[in-house]
Amino acid sequence: MNPVRLSEANAQFKNYLSEKGRSGSTIVAYGKDIAQLVDYLAQGKKSFVHEVTKDDLSNFLDKLSKEGYTPKSISRKINSIRTFYRFLKVTNNITDDPSLLVEHPKYQLAPPRILTPTEYRALRDAARNDARMSAIIELLLQTGIRIGELTNLRLSDVTKDSLKILPFEKHPERMVPLNKRAKEALDEYLEIRPKVTEDHVFVTKSGKPFLIRNIRTSVERYFRLAEIPNAKVNDLRHTFVAHHLKHGVSLVLLSKVLGHKRISTTERYLQYVPERASESTVLSEL
């Protein structure tokens, strides 16, 4: 086994993630986490993969804690490191995995932010003169799809009454119903969408794909304009889930629409829905 430099391994790791179909934002996030680790290890004169020990990883995480990183952020970095080491194991660059000896810090998950009807109506009003953002907000709110899935939508994925959601990261392909409100908002945007060869549904004025980070920034801007505090893009998905659980939509149906791998992921939302109607198999509008 030839010694492999950490910096070279990180470059190979990012290529590996790309080949596995991971999203661009995931690749960037993992790459930054590992680059941060590599920089720390370089200060300790460790440049090769085989030189790193469990103590090195623990000391790196202790340093992050002292710098003010939250337990949740540190836990996420551990996930990045473990994914990196799984790659090193698969490619036979290591025999032992020190990342498995590092424990996740304990922390309590904050409850999901669920928008009230007054809030999501205010968000609509704030974006009503922007057809593209109105369509984005309605699709996220009315279908519950992930922002990465929305970014990947192609014109051919849009049908009369549904969206074809292509495989995204480890999530399989699925069909998601389009209700009247979402369809109308999408149709209004498509009428003024730039006439370009790019087949992504959402594009910039110059015809390039509208990137995740730019969509996130734009939605959060409208949250501020609507004076909705502490709200993020993912809260639109949380709101979709809570609304349909409240109205009694079948957990099995809702789990399939959301693309959850396990129904238990959907069930976790039940604790945030105090009252639930009798079971239904019909999705409603928000």
N, C-alpha and C positions, 0 to 999 in steps of 0.2 A: 504494500500500500504506500503510494507516494504521498509525502506531506502536502497538504493543500492549505493555501493561505485563506484566512477568514474572509478577506475582501473578495477574493476570487470565488469562494464558496457562496457568498451572498449574491454575486452577479449570476451564478449558475442557478441559485435558488429562485430568483425572480423569473428566469427563463422557464424553470420547471413549473412554477405557478401559472405562468401564461399558457404553457402547453396543456395544463390540467383544466384550463378554461376558467380560472379565477378572474374576477372582475379587476379592471384597472385600478380602482380605488383600493381594493384589498392588496394587490401587488405593491402599490406605493406604500401603504401603511405597514405591511410586513417588512418591506425593504428598509424603511426608515427605522423601524424598531431594531432590526439586526445591525444596521449601520451604526446606531447608537451603542449597541453592545460591542461591536468591533472597535469603535473609537475608545471605549472604556478599557477594553482588554489591551489595546496598543499601549496605553499609559502604563500598564503593568508588564510591558515587554513581551506580550504574547500575541503572536501573529499567525500561528497555525492552528487548525481545527483540533488536532490531537492534543494540544497543550492545555486546553480549557478543562477546568475541574468544576465540580459542584460548588466548591467554595467561591470560585471566581464568579459564578452566576449569582450566588447568594449575596456576595458583596456588591455586585452591580445593582441588584434589586434593593438592597439596603440603602445604597447611595441615592437611588430614585426616591425612596421614601423620605429621606432626610431633605431632599430638594422640594418636597411638597406634593409629589405625585400621590393621588388617591389610591386606596386599595384596589378599586375597580380598574384604574388605569394600569396598575402594576400587574393585576391578574391578566389583563389583555396582553401585556408584553410577554408574560409567561407563555400564553397561548402561541404568540408569534415565535418565541424561542423554541418551544416544543415542536411546532410545525417545521421549523428550520432543521432541528435535529432529526426529525423523522426523514426529512429529505436526505440528510447526511448518511443516515443508516441505509436508506434504500439504494443510495449510490455507492455504498461500501467505502465511504470516506471515514467512517468511525466504526468501532466495534461496541463501545459502551456509550450509553446516552446519559450524561450527567443531568440533563434537564428534568428527567423523571424523578430525581431526588429532591427537586425544589418544590415546596408546597405553595399552593395559592393562598394569599391572605384572605381572611374571612371578611365579608362585608354584606350588608343588607341591600338588596335591590330596591331602588325607589319605585313606587307604584307608577304605572304608565299614566301619562298626561292625556286625559280624555277631554276633548273639547265639548263645551256645552253647545246646544243649538244656537244660542245667541252669538257665541264666538265664531262658529264656522259660517254663520250667515254674514257676520261682520267681515270675515276674511273674503268671502265672495264679493261683497260690496267693494272692498278695497281694490280688488283685481278686476272689476267688471269692465274696465276700459282697455284691458290687455287680454286679447283673445287667446294668445298662446298660454299665458299663465293661468287664465281662467280654466282652460282645458286641462292643464296639468293638475291644478288643484282639484277639479271635479273628478278626474280619473283616480287620483290618489285617495280621495275621500269616498267615492262611490264604488270603487272596485277593491280597495284594500291592497293593491299591488305594491311591491317594494319600489323604492326610487330607482334602484339599479335596473329593475325589470322595465320600468317606464322609459328609462333612457335607451334601453335596447330595442324598444318597439320599432318595427318596420311598417311601412304602409301596407304591405301584404298581410300583416298580422291583424289588421282591422277588418272585421266583417260587419254585417248589418246589426247584429245584436250581441257580439262578443269580441274579446281580444284573445289572440293566441299568444300566450306567454312562453317564449322560448326558454330552453334550459338555462338557468342562471346559477353560476357557481355549482353547488351540489343539488340544486333544486330541479326536479324534472319538469318537462313541458306540461302545460295545462291550458284549459280554456276557461276564461273568466267572463261572466255575463256583463253586458253593458246595459245599464238602465237608461231610461229616456233622458234624464238630466245630463248624464255623462255623455251620451251620444250627441245630444244637441250642442254641448260645449265643444266637443271634438270636431263636429261638422263645421261649426262657425270658425274654428281655427284653421281647418284644412282649406276653407275657402280663401283665406288670406295668406296661407303658407307660401313662402317663396317657391317659385317654379324651378326647382333644381333637380339634378340627377341623383343627388344623395337620397337614399331611401329610408333614412331614419324619420320617424314621424315628427319628432321635435328637433328643429334646426334653428340656427342663428340667422340673422338677417343676411349674412354672407353665404348661407347655405351649408354651413358645417354642422355636425351633430352637436346638440345642446348637451354639454357635459354634466355629469352628476354634481360636481362641486358648484357649477354655475346655477343649476336648477335649485340646489339646496339654498344657496345664497339668495336667490330671487324669491323663493317661497318665504324664507325667514324675513326678508324685507317687507313682504306684505303682511306678515304677522305683526311686525312693528307698526306699520301704517294702520292696521286694524286695532292697534292697542291691545293685543293679546299677549300677556306676559308669559315668559318661560315656556314658549311653545317651539317645537322643532318639527321638521318634515315628517318624521316617523309617527308623530302624534296623530296625523291624518289616518294612518293605518290602525293605530290603537282605537281611534274613534269609530272607524268602520266596524271593528270587531265588537266593541262594547254595544254599539247601536243594535247590531243584529242579534247579539246574545240577549239583550233586553227584550227584543221583539220575538224571542223564542225560536230563532232559526236553528235548525238541527246542527249539533256539534260536528257531526260527520260531514255534512254539506259545507259548513263554514270552514272546516279544516282543509277540505279539498280546494275551495276557492282561494284560500290564503296561501296554499302551497306548503302548509306545515307537514313535516315528516311524521310527526306523532300527534295524535289527538290530544295528548296531555298538554301540549304547548297551547292549544286553544282553550283547554279547560282552565288553565291558570287565570284567565281573564274573569272567570265566573265570580271570584272573590270581590271584584270591583263593580259588579252588576247586582245591586241589592234586590231588585225585583225582576223576575223573568216571566214572560208570557208563556202560554201553552205552546208546545212545540210546533214549528212551522217549517215548511220546505221552500218558502218564498223569500227572496231577498227584496228589501224595500229601499226606497230612496231616503237620503238624509236631507 
